[in-house]
């Protein structure tokens, strides 16, 4: 399909292990966003990419979290030394242009449910 | 700082009836966008409706419409002729022009009862 895809769909990991979450945005979308959705909460912004650069990392909760984007397309969110409080759904979104130059509309993937045991 | 508040954690409605979900927001910006997203059990966030703050006319999309009150910073969603497929979490979101991200409320879980 032509939508945003994320993998894996679900990930269970042991506390202290590293995990990588992948996002494949809609082709041609230059802006990419990562959000975290904890149980019973709204979405919490993590990081924004414009092309391959990340002008806004203000939402990353700690230095255990990092993200990269290569080729202006696929992005990987890495969580090192996972903790139980990292358990959440991680959602990726993309938009045609960044900084709401257009409609401000973001298209979301189905998310990765991360469970840290 | 931008904040979005949804004061109704859960709501239910009979099939074919009308329901209104509430949302208020706080911002000092004058130009911004407001959105309602639907999140069914599949977790896929789906855009339901969008409103530009500079437009006075309320947005409508088929059975979905909004009541946008800019002075009151209120943005409610009305769902008419509710269908079973409308059962989902509904999130209100805000995005100021030039901002990098959406600000979301905590959501309202809507159940449509057959």
Interface residues (C-beta under 8 A of the other chain):
Chain A: X33 X35 X40 X41 X42 X43 X44 X45 X48 X55 X56 X59 X89 X91 X93 X98 X99 X100 X103 X104 X105 X106 X107 X108 X109 X110 X111 X113
Chain B: X4 X33 X35 X37 X42 X43 X44 X45 X46 X47 X50 X91 X93 X95 X96 X97 X98 X99 X100 X101 X102 X103 X104 X105 X106 X107
